[in-house]
């Protein structure tokens, strides 16, 4: 999994560059390593994550999981949800620079960030589980409920609608849209303006906002 962590002033940029940027053991190890480095850095800081090509993240790596985690799929989901938890309660401001498609778990991890900037002309936010005939883990439902309005969360889950940039902005899924070339610079600008807020207490403040979501992350997946 190719993940590059670089610094632009007080902003760390975590760039995913592995095709569809799905979650598997290698990618999650790289996520955790990068988050550890940012969290362990003192002083003003903020974090921006972005993808490559057509994808911000295409979510779960189901082909890999069926080959490697079929007998312990629950542990795989717990690891994915652990990434959400780290991002949701991260001790500095986080911004998702959504350069392309954010499907399933990719859209959910974007929602775990404090803010989102989405490409305005191409790329979708979508929860495709209804069309895949798959249930969501309670934690996955919880992050959608926590960060979206009730009606938007209902539509996202029950219809599998694909939201382009303008529609995602209108629905409150993202806070900003921008042309492709401006997505990452805009995200960095937002993050830099809030880098002075970084402090360990931010983790506590965020956790206190979402106790039910955090509890749902840790819940077992029922059949």
DRENPA-3360 file (N, C-alpha, C; in nm, 2 decimals, always signed):
BEGIN
1 = XXXXXXXX = +0.08/-0.12/+0.00/+0.00/+0.00/+0.00/+0.09/+0.12/+0.00 ~ +0.07/+0.21/-0.10/+0.15/+0.33/-0.11/+0.08/+0.44/-0.03 ~ +0.13/+0.48/+0.08/+0.08/+0.60/+0.15/+0.20/+0.69/+0.18 ~ +0.19/+0.81/+0.14/+0.29/+0.91/+0.16/+0.25/+1.01/+0.26 ~ +0.33/+1.03/+0.36/+0.30/+1.14/+0.46/+0.40/+1.25/+0.44 ~ +0.36/+1.36/+0.41/+0.45/+1.48/+0.39/+0.39/+1.60/+0.47 ~ +0.48/+1.70/+0.49/+0.44/+1.81/+0.56/+0.45/+1.94/+0.48 ~ +0.34/+2.02/+0.48/+0.34/+2.15/+0.42/+0.31/+2.25/+0.53;
9 = XXXXXXXX = +0.42/+2.31/+0.58/+0.41/+2.40/+0.69/+0.36/+2.32/+0.81 ~ +0.25/+2.37/+0.87/+0.19/+2.30/+0.99/+0.09/+2.19/+0.95 ~ +0.08/+2.16/+0.82/-0.02/+2.07/+0.78/+0.05/+1.94/+0.73 ~ +0.01/+1.83/+0.79/+0.05/+1.70/+0.74/-0.05/+1.65/+0.63 ~ +0.00/+1.60/+0.52/-0.08/+1.55/+0.41/-0.05/+1.40/+0.40 ~ -0.16/+1.33/+0.42/-0.15/+1.18/+0.41/-0.21/+1.15/+0.27 ~ -0.13/+1.11/+0.18/-0.17/+1.08/+0.04/-0.18/+0.93/+0.01 ~ -0.30/+0.89/-0.03/-0.32/+0.75/-0.06/-0.30/+0.73/-0.21;
17 = XXXXXXXX = -0.22/+0.63/-0.25/-0.19/+0.61/-0.39/-0.17/+0.46/-0.42 ~ -0.29/+0.39/-0.42/-0.29/+0.25/-0.44/-0.41/+0.21/-0.52 ~ -0.43/+0.28/-0.63/-0.54/+0.25/-0.72/-0.67/+0.29/-0.65 ~ -0.75/+0.20/-0.60/-0.88/+0.23/-0.54/-0.87/+0.26/-0.39 ~ -0.75/+0.25/-0.33/-0.73/+0.29/-0.19/-0.83/+0.22/-0.10 ~ -0.83/+0.09/-0.11/-0.92/+0.01/-0.02/-0.85/-0.02/+0.11 ~ -0.93/-0.06/+0.21/-0.88/-0.10/+0.34/-0.85/-0.25/+0.34 ~ -0.72/-0.28/+0.37/-0.67/-0.41/+0.39/-0.56/-0.40/+0.50;
25 = XXXXXXXX = -0.50/-0.52/+0.53/-0.40/-0.51/+0.64/-0.29/-0.42/+0.61 ~ -0.24/-0.42/+0.49/-0.12/-0.33/+0.46/-0.16/-0.18/+0.46 ~ -0.28/-0.15/+0.41/-0.32/-0.01/+0.40/-0.35/+0.04/+0.54 ~ -0.41/-0.05/+0.63/-0.45/+0.00/+0.76/-0.32/+0.01/+0.85 ~ -0.22/-0.07/+0.83/-0.10/-0.05/+0.90/-0.03/+0.08/+0.86 ~ -0.04/+0.11/+0.73/+0.02/+0.24/+0.68/-0.06/+0.36/+0.74 ~ -0.19/+0.35/+0.75/-0.28/+0.45/+0.81/-0.23/+0.47/+0.96 ~ -0.22/+0.36/+1.03/-0.19/+0.37/+1.17/-0.05/+0.43/+1.19;
33 = XXXXXXXX = +0.05/+0.39/+1.11/+0.18/+0.45/+1.12/+0.18/+0.60/+1.10 ~ +0.11/+0.64/+0.99/+0.10/+0.78/+0.96/+0.03/+0.86/+1.07 ~ -0.08/+0.81/+1.12/-0.15/+0.87/+1.23/-0.06/+0.88/+1.36 ~ +0.01/+0.78/+1.39/+0.10/+0.78/+1.50/+0.20/+0.89/+1.49 ~ +0.26/+0.91/+1.37/+0.36/+1.01/+1.35/+0.30/+1.15/+1.37 ~ +0.18/+1.17/+1.31/+0.12/+1.30/+1.33/+0.09/+1.33/+1.47 ~ +0.03/+1.23/+1.54/-0.01/+1.25/+1.68/+0.11/+1.27/+1.77 ~ +0.22/+1.21/+1.73/+0.34/+1.22/+1.82/+0.42/+1.35/+1.79;
41 = XXXXXXXX = +0.38/+1.43/+1.70/+0.45/+1.56/+1.67/+0.39/+1.67/+1.75 ~ +0.48/+1.74/+1.82/+0.44/+1.85/+1.91/+0.41/+1.98/+1.82 ~ +0.34/+2.07/+1.89/+0.32/+2.20/+1.83/+0.20/+2.21/+1.74 ~ +0.17/+2.32/+1.68/+0.06/+2.34/+1.59/+0.07/+2.24/+1.47 ~ -0.05/+2.18/+1.44/-0.05/+2.08/+1.33/-0.20/+2.06/+1.29 ~ -0.21/+2.00/+1.17/-0.34/+1.96/+1.12/-0.31/+1.85/+1.02 ~ -0.42/+1.78/+0.99/-0.40/+1.66/+0.90/-0.50/+1.67/+0.78 ~ -0.45/+1.65/+0.66/-0.53/+1.64/+0.54/-0.51/+1.50/+0.48;
49 = XXXXXXXX = -0.61/+1.43/+0.45/-0.60/+1.31/+0.37/-0.66/+1.32/+0.23 ~ -0.59/+1.26/+0.14/-0.64/+1.26/+0.00/-0.61/+1.13/-0.07 ~ -0.67/+1.11/-0.18/-0.65/+0.99/-0.26/-0.57/+1.02/-0.39 ~ -0.60/+0.94/-0.49/-0.53/+0.95/-0.62/-0.62/+0.91/-0.73 ~ -0.60/+0.97/-0.85/-0.68/+0.93/-0.96/-0.83/+0.95/-0.94 ~ -0.90/+0.84/-0.97/-1.05/+0.85/-0.97/-1.10/+0.83/-0.82 ~ -1.02/+0.79/-0.73/-1.07/+0.74/-0.60/-1.00/+0.82/-0.48 ~ -1.09/+0.87/-0.39/-1.05/+0.90/-0.26/-1.03/+0.77/-0.19;
57 = XXXXXXXX = -1.13/+0.69/-0.18/-1.12/+0.55/-0.13/-1.25/+0.47/-0.17 ~ -1.22/+0.35/-0.22/-1.34/+0.27/-0.26/-1.38/+0.17/-0.15 ~ -1.33/+0.20/-0.02/-1.39/+0.12/+0.09/-1.32/-0.01/+0.12 ~ -1.40/-0.10/+0.16/-1.35/-0.24/+0.21/-1.29/-0.31/+0.09 ~ -1.19/-0.38/+0.11/-1.12/-0.47/+0.01/-1.18/-0.61/+0.03 ~ -1.30/-0.63/-0.03/-1.38/-0.75/+0.00/-1.31/-0.87/-0.07 ~ -1.25/-0.85/-0.18/-1.19/-0.97/-0.25/-1.07/-1.02/-0.16 ~ -0.99/-0.92/-0.11/-0.88/-0.95/-0.02/-0.93/-1.02/+0.10;
65 = XXXXXXXX = -1.04/-0.96/+0.16/-1.09/-1.01/+0.29/-1.14/-1.15/+0.28 ~ -1.21/-1.18/+0.17/-1.27/-1.31/+0.15/-1.16/-1.42/+0.13 ~ -1.04/-1.37/+0.08/-0.93/-1.46/+0.06/-0.85/-1.48/+0.19 ~ -0.85/-1.37/+0.27/-0.75/-1.37/+0.38/-0.82/-1.36/+0.52 ~ -0.95/-1.31/+0.53/-1.01/-1.29/+0.65/-1.15/-1.36/+0.66 ~ -1.17/-1.45/+0.57/-1.30/-1.52/+0.56/-1.34/-1.58/+0.70 ~ -1.25/-1.64/+0.77/-1.28/-1.70/+0.89/-1.28/-1.61/+1.01 ~ -1.24/-1.48/+0.99/-1.24/-1.39/+1.10/-1.27/-1.25/+1.04;
73 = XXXXXXXX = -1.38/-1.24/+0.97/-1.42/-1.12/+0.91/-1.45/-1.01/+1.02 ~ -1.49/-1.05/+1.13/-1.52/-0.95/+1.24/-1.40/-0.88/+1.28 ~ -1.28/-0.94/+1.29/-1.16/-0.87/+1.32/-1.12/-0.77/+1.22 ~ -1.14/-0.81/+1.09/-1.12/-0.71/+0.98/-1.20/-0.59/+1.00 ~ -1.33/-0.60/+1.03/-1.42/-0.49/+1.05/-1.37/-0.41/+1.17 ~ -1.33/-0.47/+1.27/-1.29/-0.40/+1.39/-1.16/-0.31/+1.36 ~ -1.08/-0.37/+1.28/-0.96/-0.29/+1.24/-1.00/-0.16/+1.15 ~ -1.09/-0.18/+1.06/-1.14/-0.07/+0.98/-1.21/+0.04/+1.07;
81 = XXXXXXXX = -1.29/-0.01/+1.16/-1.36/+0.08/+1.26/-1.26/+0.15/+1.35 ~ -1.15/+0.08/+1.38/-1.04/+0.14/+1.46/-0.98/+0.26/+1.39 ~ -0.97/+0.26/+1.26/-0.92/+0.37/+1.18/-1.02/+0.49/+1.19 ~ -1.15/+0.46/+1.18/-1.26/+0.56/+1.19/-1.24/+0.63/+1.33 ~ -1.22/+0.54/+1.43/-1.22/+0.60/+1.57/-1.10/+0.69/+1.59 ~ -0.98/+0.65/+1.53/-0.87/+0.74/+1.54/-0.89/+0.87/+1.48 ~ -0.95/+0.87/+1.36/-0.97/+0.99/+1.28/-1.08/+1.08/+1.35 ~ -1.19/+1.01/+1.40/-1.30/+1.09/+1.46/-1.25/+1.16/+1.59;
89 = XXXXXXXX = -1.16/+1.10/+1.66/-1.12/+1.16/+1.79/-0.97/+1.21/+1.78 ~ -0.93/+1.25/+1.66/-0.78/+1.28/+1.64/-0.76/+1.42/+1.71 ~ -0.64/+1.44/+1.77/-0.61/+1.55/+1.85/-0.57/+1.68/+1.78 ~ -0.60/+1.68/+1.65/-0.59/+1.80/+1.57/-0.70/+1.80/+1.46 ~ -0.71/+1.91/+1.40/-0.82/+1.92/+1.29/-0.78/+1.83/+1.17 ~ -0.88/+1.76/+1.12/-0.86/+1.68/+1.01/-0.96/+1.72/+0.89 ~ -0.90/+1.71/+0.77/-0.98/+1.75/+0.65/-0.96/+1.65/+0.55 ~ -1.07/+1.59/+0.49/-1.07/+1.50/+0.38/-1.07/+1.58/+0.25;
97 = XXXXXXXX = -0.97/+1.56/+0.17/-0.96/+1.62/+0.04/-1.01/+1.51/-0.06 ~ -1.14/+1.51/-0.09/-1.20/+1.41/-0.17/-1.18/+1.43/-0.32 ~ -1.07/+1.38/-0.37/-1.04/+1.40/-0.51/-1.12/+1.32/-0.60 ~ -1.19/+1.21/-0.55/-1.27/+1.13/-0.64/-1.37/+1.05/-0.56 ~ -1.40/+0.93/-0.61/-1.51/+0.85/-0.55/-1.47/+0.81/-0.40 ~ -1.58/+0.82/-0.32/-1.57/+0.78/-0.18/-1.69/+0.69/-0.15 ~ -1.67/+0.56/-0.17/-1.77/+0.46/-0.16/-1.76/+0.38/-0.03 ~ -1.87/+0.35/+0.03/-1.87/+0.26/+0.15/-1.78/+0.31/+0.26;
105 = XXXXXXXX = -1.69/+0.22/+0.30/-1.60/+0.26/+0.41/-1.52/+0.38/+0.37 ~ -1.49/+0.41/+0.24/-1.42/+0.53/+0.20/-1.50/+0.65/+0.23 ~ -1.63/+0.65/+0.21/-1.71/+0.76/+0.25/-1.73/+0.78/+0.40 ~ -1.73/+0.66/+0.47/-1.74/+0.67/+0.61/-1.62/+0.73/+0.68 ~ -1.50/+0.69/+0.63/-1.38/+0.75/+0.69/-1.37/+0.90/+0.66 ~ -1.42/+0.94/+0.54/-1.43/+1.08/+0.51/-1.52/+1.16/+0.61 ~ -1.63/+1.09/+0.65/-1.72/+1.16/+0.74/-1.66/+1.16/+0.88 ~ -1.56/+1.08/+0.91/-1.50/+1.08/+1.04/-1.41/+1.20/+1.06;
113 = XXXXXXXX = -1.37/+1.27/+0.95/-1.29/+1.39/+0.95/-1.37/+1.50/+1.00 ~ -1.31/+1.61/+1.04/-1.38/+1.73/+1.09/-1.44/+1.80/+0.97 ~ -1.38/+1.81/+0.86/-1.43/+1.88/+0.74/-1.40/+1.80/+0.61 ~ -1.47/+1.83/+0.51/-1.46/+1.76/+0.38/-1.46/+1.86/+0.26 ~ -1.37/+1.85/+0.17/-1.37/+1.92/+0.05/-1.38/+1.82/-0.07 ~ -1.48/+1.84/-0.15/-1.51/+1.74/-0.26/-1.49/+1.80/-0.39 ~ -1.44/+1.72/-0.49/-1.43/+1.76/-0.62/-1.57/+1.79/-0.68 ~ -1.58/+1.91/-0.75/-1.72/+1.95/-0.78/-1.77/+1.89/-0.91;
121 = XXXXXXXX = -1.68/+1.84/-1.00/-1.73/+1.80/-1.13/-1.73/+1.65/-1.15 ~ -1.65/+1.57/-1.08/-1.65/+1.42/-1.09/-1.63/+1.36/-0.96 ~ -1.68/+1.23/-0.95/-1.66/+1.16/-0.82/-1.79/+1.16/-0.74 ~ -1.82/+1.05/-0.68/-1.94/+1.03/-0.60/-1.91/+0.99/-0.46 ~ -2.00/+1.03/-0.37/-2.01/+0.98/-0.23/-2.13/+0.88/-0.24 ~ -2.11/+0.76/-0.19/-2.21/+0.66/-0.20/-2.19/+0.55/-0.10 ~ -2.31/+0.50/-0.04/-2.31/+0.38/+0.04/-2.38/+0.27/-0.05 ~ -2.31/+0.18/-0.11/-2.37/+0.09/-0.20/-2.43/-0.04/-0.14;
129 = XXXXXXXX = -2.43/-0.05/-0.01/-2.47/-0.18/+0.05/-2.60/-0.23/+0.01 ~ -2.70/-0.14/+0.00/-2.84/-0.18/-0.04/-2.83/-0.26/-0.17 ~ -2.75/-0.21/-0.27/-2.74/-0.28/-0.40/-2.65/-0.40/-0.39 ~ -2.57/-0.41/-0.29/-2.48/-0.53/-0.28/-2.55/-0.63/-0.19 ~ -2.67/-0.59/-0.13/-2.74/-0.68/-0.04/-2.66/-0.72/+0.08 ~ -2.59/-0.62/+0.14/-2.51/-0.64/+0.25/-2.55/-0.55/+0.37 ~ -2.54/-0.60/+0.49/-2.57/-0.52/+0.61/-2.45/-0.43/+0.64 ~ -2.48/-0.32/+0.72/-2.37/-0.24/+0.77/-2.34/-0.28/+0.91;
137 = XXXXXXXX = -2.22/-0.28/+0.95/-2.18/-0.29/+1.09/-2.25/-0.17/+1.17 ~ -2.29/-0.20/+1.30/-2.35/-0.09/+1.37/-2.27/+0.04/+1.38 ~ -2.14/+0.02/+1.38/-2.05/+0.14/+1.38/-2.05/+0.22/+1.25 ~ -2.07/+0.15/+1.14/-2.08/+0.21/+1.01/-2.21/+0.29/+1.00 ~ -2.32/+0.24/+1.05/-2.44/+0.31/+1.06/-2.43/+0.43/+1.15 ~ -2.36/+0.41/+1.26/-2.35/+0.52/+1.36/-2.28/+0.64/+1.31 ~ -2.17/+0.62/+1.23/-2.09/+0.73/+1.18/-2.18/+0.81/+1.08 ~ -2.26/+0.74/+1.00/-2.35/+0.81/+0.91/-2.46/+0.89/+0.99;
145 = XXXXXXXX = -2.51/+0.83/+1.09/-2.61/+0.90/+1.17/-2.55/+1.02/+1.25 ~ -2.43/+1.01/+1.29/-2.37/+1.11/+1.37/-2.33/+1.23/+1.29 ~ -2.29/+1.21/+1.16/-2.24/+1.33/+1.08/-2.33/+1.38/+0.98 ~ -2.45/+1.31/+0.95/-2.54/+1.35/+0.85/-2.68/+1.38/+0.92 ~ -2.76/+1.46/+0.85/-2.90/+1.48/+0.90/-2.97/+1.35/+0.89 ~ -3.08/+1.33/+0.97/-3.15/+1.21/+0.97/-3.20/+1.17/+0.84 ~ -3.26/+1.26/+0.76/-3.31/+1.23/+0.63/-3.20/+1.20/+0.53 ~ -3.09/+1.27/+0.54/-2.98/+1.24/+0.44/-2.92/+1.10/+0.47;
153 = XXXXXXXX = -2.90/+1.07/+0.60/-2.85/+0.94/+0.64/-2.95/+0.83/+0.59 ~ -3.08/+0.85/+0.60/-3.18/+0.75/+0.56/-3.17/+0.73/+0.41 ~ -3.16/+0.84/+0.33/-3.15/+0.83/+0.19/-3.02/+0.76/+0.15 ~ -2.91/+0.80/+0.21/-2.78/+0.74/+0.18/-2.79/+0.59/+0.20 ~ -2.84/+0.54/+0.31/-2.84/+0.40/+0.34/-2.95/+0.32/+0.26 ~ -3.07/+0.38/+0.26/-3.18/+0.31/+0.20/-3.19/+0.30/+0.05 ~ -3.13/+0.40/-0.02/-3.14/+0.41/-0.16/-3.00/+0.39/-0.23 ~ -2.89/+0.40/-0.16/-2.76/+0.39/-0.23/-2.74/+0.50/-0.33;
161 = XXXXXXXX = -2.80/+0.61/-0.31/-2.79/+0.72/-0.41/-2.64/+0.77/-0.42 ~ -2.60/+0.80/-0.54/-2.47/+0.85/-0.56/-2.48/+1.00/-0.56 ~ -2.41/+1.07/-0.47/-2.41/+1.21/-0.46/-2.28/+1.27/-0.52 ~ -2.30/+1.35/-0.63/-2.19/+1.42/-0.68/-2.16/+1.54/-0.59 ~ -2.06/+1.62/-0.63/-2.02/+1.73/-0.55/-2.13/+1.83/-0.51 ~ -2.20/+1.88/-0.61/-2.30/+1.98/-0.58/-2.41/+1.92/-0.49 ~ -2.45/+1.80/-0.52/-2.56/+1.74/-0.43/-2.51/+1.71/-0.29 ~ -2.38/+1.66/-0.28/-2.33/+1.63/-0.15/-2.32/+1.76/-0.07;
169 = XXXXXXXX = -2.28/+1.87/-0.13/-2.28/+2.00/-0.06/-2.42/+2.04/-0.01 ~ -2.52/+2.03/-0.10/-2.65/+2.07/-0.06/-2.71/+1.98/+0.05 ~ -2.67/+1.85/+0.05/-2.71/+1.76/+0.15/-2.64/+1.77/+0.28 ~ -2.53/+1.85/+0.29/-2.45/+1.86/+0.41/-2.35/+1.74/+0.43 ~ -2.33/+1.67/+0.32/-2.23/+1.56/+0.33/-2.09/+1.62/+0.34 ~ -2.07/+1.72/+0.26/-1.94/+1.79/+0.26/-1.96/+1.94/+0.28 ~ -1.86/+2.01/+0.33/-1.87/+2.15/+0.36/-1.82/+2.24/+0.24 ~ -1.74/+2.18/+0.15/-1.69/+2.26/+0.04/-1.68/+2.18/-0.08;
177 = XXXXXXXX = -1.69/+2.24/-0.20/-1.66/+2.18/-0.33/-1.56/+2.27/-0.40 ~ -1.48/+2.21/-0.49/-1.38/+2.28/-0.56/-1.35/+2.21/-0.69 ~ -1.29/+2.28/-0.79/-1.24/+2.21/-0.91/-1.13/+2.12/-0.87 ~ -1.10/+2.02/-0.95/-1.01/+1.91/-0.92/-0.88/+1.97/-0.87 ~ -0.82/+2.07/-0.94/-0.69/+2.12/-0.91/-0.69/+2.19/-0.77 ~ -0.81/+2.23/-0.73/-0.81/+2.32/-0.60/-0.86/+2.24/-0.48 ~ -0.89/+2.11/-0.50/-0.94/+2.03/-0.38/-0.84/+2.02/-0.27 ~ -0.72/+1.98/-0.31/-0.61/+1.96/-0.20/-0.57/+2.10/-0.15;
185 = XXXXXXXX = -0.54/+2.20/-0.23/-0.50/+2.33/-0.18/-0.60/+2.39/-0.09 ~ -0.73/+2.37/-0.12/-0.84/+2.43/-0.04/-0.84/+2.35/+0.10 ~ -0.82/+2.22/+0.09/-0.82/+2.14/+0.22/-0.70/+2.18/+0.31 ~ -0.59/+2.20/+0.25/-0.47/+2.25/+0.32/-0.49/+2.38/+0.38 ~ -0.56/+2.47/+0.31/-0.58/+2.61/+0.36/-0.67/+2.60/+0.48 ~ -0.78/+2.52/+0.47/-0.87/+2.51/+0.59/-0.80/+2.45/+0.71 ~ -0.72/+2.35/+0.68/-0.65/+2.28/+0.79/-0.54/+2.38/+0.85 ~ -0.47/+2.45/+0.77/-0.37/+2.54/+0.82/-0.43/+2.65/+0.91;
193 = XXXXXXXX = -0.55/+2.70/+0.87/-0.61/+2.80/+0.95/-0.65/+2.76/+1.09 ~ -0.66/+2.62/+1.11/-0.70/+2.57/+1.24/-0.59/+2.49/+1.31 ~ -0.47/+2.49/+1.26/-0.36/+2.41/+1.31/-0.33/+2.45/+1.46 ~ -0.35/+2.57/+1.49/-0.32/+2.61/+1.63/-0.42/+2.55/+1.73 ~ -0.52/+2.49/+1.69/-0.62/+2.42/+1.78/-0.57/+2.29/+1.83 ~ -0.46/+2.23/+1.77/-0.41/+2.10/+1.81/-0.37/+2.09/+1.95 ~ -0.42/+1.99/+2.02/-0.39/+1.97/+2.16/-0.45/+1.83/+2.20 ~ -0.39/+1.76/+2.29/-0.44/+1.63/+2.34/-0.59/+1.64/+2.39;
201 = XXXXXXXX = -0.63/+1.76/+2.44/-0.76/+1.77/+2.49/-0.87/+1.76/+2.38 ~ -0.82/+1.79/+2.26/-0.92/+1.78/+2.15/-0.97/+1.64/+2.13 ~ -0.89/+1.54/+2.16/-0.94/+1.40/+2.16/-1.05/+1.38/+2.25 ~ -1.04/+1.43/+2.38/-1.14/+1.41/+2.48/-1.27/+1.49/+2.44 ~ -1.25/+1.61/+2.38/-1.37/+1.69/+2.34/-1.44/+1.62/+2.23 ~ -1.37/+1.57/+2.14/-1.44/+1.50/+2.02/-1.51/+1.37/+2.07 ~ -1.44/+1.30/+2.16/-1.50/+1.17/+2.21/-1.62/+1.20/+2.29 ~ -1.63/+1.31/+2.36/-1.75/+1.34/+2.44/-1.86/+1.38/+2.35;
209 = XXXXXXXX = -1.83/+1.42/+2.23/-1.94/+1.46/+2.13/-2.01/+1.33/+2.08 ~ -1.93/+1.22/+2.07/-1.98/+1.10/+2.00/-1.97/+0.97/+2.08 ~ -2.02/+0.97/+2.21/-2.01/+0.85/+2.29/-2.08/+0.73/+2.23 ~ -2.20/+0.76/+2.17/-2.28/+0.64/+2.11/-2.21/+0.59/+1.99 ~ -2.15/+0.68/+1.91/-2.08/+0.63/+1.79/-1.96/+0.55/+1.83 ~ -1.88/+0.59/+1.93/-1.77/+0.52/+1.97/-1.81/+0.38/+2.03 ~ -1.92/+0.38/+2.10/-1.96/+0.25/+2.15/-2.01/+0.15/+2.04 ~ -2.07/+0.21/+1.93/-2.11/+0.13/+1.82/-1.99/+0.08/+1.74;
217 = XXXXXXX = -1.88/+0.15/+1.73/-1.76/+0.11/+1.67/-1.71/-0.03/+1.73 ~ -1.73/-0.04/+1.86/-1.68/-0.15/+1.94/-1.78/-0.26/+1.95 ~ -1.90/-0.25/+1.90/-2.00/-0.35/+1.91/-1.97/-0.46/+1.81 ~ -2.01/-0.59/+1.85/-1.99/-0.70/+1.75/-2.09/-0.69/+1.63 ~ -2.05/-0.75/+1.53/-2.13/-0.76/+1.41/-2.22/-0.87/+1.42 ~ -2.35/-0.85/+1.42/-2.45/-0.96/+1.44/-2.48/-1.02/+1.30 ~ -2.51/-1.15/+1.30/-2.54/-1.22/+1.17/-2.65/-1.15/+1.09;
% end
